[in-house]
Amino acid sequence: MTIRVLRPGLLMTVQDLGRHGHQHVGLCPGGAMDPISLTLANALVGNEPGAAALEITVLGPDLEFTRDTLIALVGAEFESDIPLNRPVLVAAGSHVSISRAARGARGYLACAGGIAVPEVLGSRSTYIPGAFGGLEGRVLKRADVLPLAENAEQLSRERYEQLKNKRATSVRWSVPPFTVPDREPIVLHAIDGEHFADFDANMQRVFYDTVWRVTPDSNRMGYRLGGPALARAKTDEILSGPTALGSVQVPANGVPIALMADHQTTGGYPRIAEIASADVPRLAQIAPGGTVHFARCGLDMAAELRNDMRNRLQTVLRGIAWEYGK
């Protein structure tokens, strides 16, 4: 069982929830930019949360499915010939066309059984900077063939039969796209970073008062934020230190960089802020040209935001399990 790539779209890779436990040797977890949408897509087709799926960015692909396959596309609001945010049973030989995202930036296409590329260090995620994982460690291109689980056709039929409230090839319900913005600028809660005090009071106000624009040279490693340059009051060098998903660094040119899924594990730029973990998937749904605004928060509020997101996600996952009769 395979998926054939007839047209690759803009930036499509195989991703799961990442390879954890290797940051001490310089390898970040990577994985899906929006793990919430990936988890929902997998749940809709009956997979475990960490099963490998396709991450689609801004402009989607044309795909051919060689056998009957249960699929779900969750995340950005793509123009597509399949309904979004719900399980869909596509017939053998079907072509699925996914066009431009009208809202949001990233979608996740999950298939029953998952995409069966080889694991590297416990993950099937594509790590483009290291050229490993996924399919040959790279962005997918025309004529690529992606393997699915050997029993994917059987799983697809059995799981679709289990679903309640279904129609010919889909269901009457859908899941909410948690991370896709209704409007911009989106608000990102941020904790003062290790070097926040190195910036004078005016620069601190500028950071929190500015509506920042995601620049076109942003990628899976980091989002560059266009706006006023941030000048650090201190001129001394700082020691390189650990970085994390959501760290906001300020290099010498004063243009902040929000570190994303494929970020480096250490860095020598001052870190002015750390984005609350619950808000990072929402940032991943902002396309180049989109706008963000930072709201100052503390650790307690960041923890509340994380717990609220987890609780909302678990509620939806329980609803999907009920539709499968579990």
C-alpha positions in Angstrom: 0.0 0.0 0.0 1.4 3.4 -1.0 0.7 7.0 -1.6 2.0 8.4 -4.9 2.9 12.1 -5.0 1.5 13.5 -8.3 2.3 17.2 -7.3 4.3 17.9 -4.1 3.0 21.3 -3.1 5.2 23.9 -1.4 6.8 22.1 1.6 5.6 18.6 2.4 7.5 16.2 4.7 6.8 13.1 6.8 6.5 14.0 10.5 5.5 12.4 13.8 5.9 13.7 17.4 9.7 13.8 17.1 12.8 12.1 18.5 13.3 12.9 22.1 16.2 12.4 24.5 19.0 13.5 22.2 19.4 17.2 22.9 22.5 16.6 25.0 24.3 15.5 21.8 23.0 18.4 19.8 19.9 16.9 18.2 16.5 18.7 18.8 13.3 16.6 19.0 12.0 18.1 15.7 8.7 16.5 14.7 5.4 18.2 13.8 5.3 22.0 14.0 1.7 21.7 15.2 1.6 18.5 17.3 -2.0 19.3 18.4 -3.3 19.0 14.8 -1.2 15.9 14.2 -2.6 14.2 17.3 -6.2 15.0 16.2 -5.5 13.7 12.6 -4.2 10.4 13.9 -7.1 10.0 16.3 -9.6 10.5 13.5 -8.2 7.5 11.6 -7.7 5.4 14.8 -3.9 5.7 15.1 -1.8 6.3 18.1 -0.9 10.0 18.6 2.7 9.6 17.4 2.0 7.8 14.1 3.8 9.4 11.1 1.7 11.6 8.8 2.3 14.2 6.1 2.9 17.8 7.2 1.6 20.1 4.4 2.6 23.8 4.4 0.6 26.6 2.8 0.2 25.0 -0.6 -0.9 21.3 -0.7 -0.2 18.4 -3.0 -2.0 16.1 -5.4 -1.9 12.5 -4.1 -2.9 9.1 -5.5 -4.0 6.3 -3.1 -3.4 2.8 -4.5 -5.8 1.1 -2.2 -8.8 1.9 -0.1 -7.4 4.2 2.7 -9.0 5.9 5.7 -7.5 9.4 5.9 -8.0 12.7 7.8 -6.7 16.2 7.0 -6.6 18.4 10.1 -5.2 21.9 10.7 -5.1 24.8 8.3 -8.2 25.5 6.2 -7.1 24.1 2.9 -9.1 24.2 -0.3 -9.5 20.5 -0.9 -11.7 17.9 -2.6 -12.1 16.1 0.7 -13.8 17.4 3.8 -11.5 18.7 6.5 -11.2 17.7 10.2 -13.0 14.4 9.9 -12.2 10.8 8.8 -12.7 10.1 5.0 -12.5 6.7 3.3 -10.9 7.2 -0.2 -11.3 4.4 -2.7 -8.4 2.6 -4.4 -7.0 4.7 -7.3 -8.5 7.9 -5.9 -6.7 11.2 -6.5 -6.9 13.8 -3.7 -6.1 17.4 -4.5 -5.2 19.8 -1.7 -4.8 23.4 -2.8 -3.9 26.6 -1.0 -4.6 27.3 2.7 -7.2 30.0 3.1 -6.6 30.2 6.9 -3.6 28.9 8.8 -0.4 27.5 7.4 0.0 23.8 8.2 -2.2 20.7 7.8 -1.6 17.1 8.7 -2.8 14.2 6.5 -3.0 11.0 8.6 -3.6 7.5 7.1 -4.9 4.5 9.0 -1.8 2.6 10.2 0.5 5.5 9.6 3.2 6.2 7.0 5.7 3.4 7.2 9.0 5.0 6.4 12.0 3.6 8.4 12.5 4.8 12.0 15.8 6.8 12.7 16.6 7.1 16.4 13.1 6.1 17.3 11.2 8.5 15.0 10.0 8.7 11.4 10.2 12.6 11.4 12.1 14.3 8.6 15.0 16.4 10.0 15.9 18.5 7.0 19.1 20.1 8.4 20.5 16.7 9.1 19.1 15.1 5.9 17.7 12.0 7.7 14.3 10.6 8.7 11.2 10.7 6.7 11.8 9.8 3.0 15.5 10.2 2.5 15.7 13.1 4.9 14.2 15.6 2.5 11.1 17.5 1.3 8.8 15.3 -0.8 8.8 15.8 -4.6 6.9 14.7 -7.6 6.8 10.9 -8.3 7.8 10.0 -4.7 6.1 6.8 -3.4 5.3 6.6 0.3 4.8 3.2 2.0 1.8 2.7 4.3 1.4 -0.1 6.8 1.1 -3.5 5.2 -2.4 -4.0 6.6 -3.5 -0.4 6.0 -6.4 -1.4 3.7 -7.8 -3.8 6.2 -7.4 -1.3 9.0 -9.1 1.4 6.9 -12.2 -0.7 6.2 -12.5 -2.1 9.7 -12.1 1.3 11.4 -14.5 3.0 9.1 -17.1 0.3 9.8 -16.7 1.0 13.5 -17.6 4.7 13.1 -21.0 5.9 14.1 -22.9 8.7 12.3 -21.3 8.0 9.0 -22.3 8.6 5.4 -21.0 7.1 2.2 -17.4 8.0 2.6 -17.2 10.3 5.6 -19.1 11.3 8.8 -21.6 14.0 9.8 -19.3 15.6 12.4 -15.8 17.2 12.6 -13.3 18.2 15.2 -12.4 21.9 15.9 -9.1 23.2 14.5 -7.7 24.3 17.9 -4.6 26.1 16.7 -5.8 27.9 13.5 -6.2 31.6 14.1 -9.6 33.3 13.6 -7.9 36.7 13.2 -4.5 38.4 13.4 -2.4 39.5 15.1 -2.5 36.4 17.3 -1.5 36.9 21.0 1.5 34.8 22.1 2.0 34.6 25.9 5.7 35.0 26.7 7.9 34.7 29.8 10.8 37.1 30.3 13.9 35.3 29.0 17.3 34.8 30.6 18.7 38.0 29.0 15.5 40.2 29.2 17.2 42.5 31.7 20.1 43.1 29.2 17.6 45.2 27.2 16.7 48.7 28.6 13.2 49.6 29.6 12.4 51.1 26.2 13.5 48.0 24.3 11.5 45.9 26.7 8.4 47.9 26.0 9.0 47.8 22.2 9.2 44.0 22.4 5.8 43.7 24.1 4.1 46.6 22.4 5.0 45.8 18.7 2.8 43.9 16.3 5.5 41.7 14.7 5.3 40.3 11.2 6.6 36.8 10.2 9.1 37.4 7.4 9.4 35.3 4.2 12.8 33.8 5.3 11.2 31.9 8.2 11.3 28.1 8.3 11.0 25.1 10.5 14.1 26.1 12.4 12.9 29.6 13.3 10.4 32.4 12.6 12.1 35.8 11.9 9.9 38.6 13.2 9.9 41.9 11.2 9.5 45.1 13.1 11.7 47.6 15.0 15.3 46.5 15.7 15.9 45.5 19.3 19.2 46.9 20.6 20.7 45.2 23.6 22.0 47.7 26.2 25.0 45.6 27.2 27.7 45.1 24.6 29.6 42.2 26.3 29.6 38.8 24.7 27.4 36.1 26.3 28.2 32.5 26.7 26.4 30.0 24.5 23.6 28.3 26.4 20.8 25.9 25.8 17.8 26.9 23.7 14.3 25.4 23.6 11.3 25.3 21.4 9.7 28.8 21.7 12.9 30.6 22.7 13.0 34.1 21.2 16.6 35.1 20.4 17.8 38.5 19.3 20.9 38.4 17.0 23.2 41.4 16.4 20.9 42.8 13.7 18.1 43.2 16.3 15.6 41.0 14.4 14.0 38.6 16.9 13.9 34.9 16.0 11.3 32.5 17.5 12.8 29.0 17.6 10.6 26.4 16.1 10.6 22.6 15.7 14.0 22.1 14.0 15.8 24.6 16.3 19.4 24.3 17.3 20.0 23.0 20.8 22.4 25.8 21.9 23.0 29.4 20.9 25.0 32.5 21.7 22.3 35.1 21.0 20.6 36.8 23.9 17.2 35.2 24.7 14.7 38.0 25.4 11.7 35.7 26.0 10.3 32.2 26.1 6.9 31.6 24.4 4.5 29.6 26.5 4.4 26.0 25.2 0.6 26.1 24.6 1.0 28.9 22.2 3.8 27.5 20.0 1.5 25.3 17.8 -0.6 28.5 17.2 2.5 30.3 16.0 3.2 27.4 13.7 -0.1 28.1 12.0 1.0 31.7 11.0 2.2 31.9 7.4 4.9 34.4 6.2 3.3 37.8 6.3 1.2 37.0 9.3 1.3 39.0 12.5 1.8 38.3 16.2 1.8 40.2 19.4 3.4 39.2 22.7 1.7 39.3 26.0 3.8 39.1 29.2 3.0 36.2 31.5 4.6 34.2 34.3 5.3 30.5 34.8 1.9 30.0 36.6 -0.1 31.4 33.7 2.0 29.4 31.2 1.2 26.3 33.1 -2.5 27.1 33.2 -2.5 27.6 29.4 -0.8 24.3 28.9 -3.2 22.5 31.2 -6.2 24.1 29.5 -4.9 23.0 26.1 -4.4 19.5 27.3 -7.9 19.3 28.9 -9.5 20.6 25.7 -7.6 18.1 23.6 -8.5 15.2 25.8 -12.2 16.1 25.7 -12.1 16.0 21.9 -10.1 12.8 21.9 -12.7 11.2 24.1 -15.4 12.3 21.7 -13.6 10.7 18.8 -13.1 7.4 20.8 -16.8 7.4 21.5 -17.5 7.7 17.7 -15.4 4.6 17.3 -17.4 2.8 19.9 -14.7 2.8 22.5 
